């Protein structure tokens, strides 16, 4: 069964498929010195890495620890520190 957006009626990507699309389309960005001919052998960025980058930038901008914990859905500060 498809996951359908109630507002648009369009099918949504699963997290797994979104991860695949994101990784495939960031291979050259993640490897700026690589040749486009080598794209199949390259690794791109992951949604997990993007998530952690956003949290890092939030922390650098002064977002409070409780807010970071809420956004990250981590249960402890120790997990957040990683």
N, C-alpha and C positions, 0 to 999 in steps of 0.2 A: 504494500500500500504506500502511495506517495505521501510525503509531507507537503501539504498545500498551505500556502499563505492565505489566511482568511481575508486579507485586504485586497490582494490582486488576483487570487485564484490560481496563481502559478505554482508549479512544483518548486520546492526548495532543495538545495544541495544538502546532502548529508555532510556531517563534519569530515568524514573520511574522504569524500569526493572533493570537498572544498580544500582540504589539506593537499591532495594530489594536484589540483589545479594551481594552487598557490606555489607549491614547490616547483612544478614544471615551468611556471612562468617567471620565476625569480632566479633561475639558474645562471643567466648571464649577469644579472645584477649582483648576485652573491660571489661571482667569480669574474671581476672586471678585466682581468688580464687574459682570460680564456678566449679562445677562438670560437665563433659560432658553429664551426664544424664539429667541435667537441661537445656540443650541448648535451648529447645523450649520456655522456660519461660524467657529467657534473651534478653536484647536489645543490639544490636551491635552499631558500629559507623555509622554515616551517611555521605554521600558525602558533605553535608553542613558543618558538623563539620570538615571534612578533608580540605575543602576549607579555612575555617577560620584559621585552624592550619597552613596551608601553608602561608597565609598572615601574621600571627603572627610571624612566623620564618623569613619571608622576612623582616619585620619591625625590628626584633631583629638584623638582619644582616646588617642593615643600609640602606635598600631600601628607596628611597625618597617618601614623601607623594604623589606627583603627580603620581609616578609610581604605588604606592599601589592603588590609586583611579582608575587608568586605569585598573589594573589587576582585581580589585574587581568589577568594573563597578558600584561603588557607586557614587552618584552625589555630596555628601558632605563629609567633614571631620567628621562631627558629626556621620553620618552613619558608617563610617569606624572605628571610635573609639569603637563602640559597639562590 
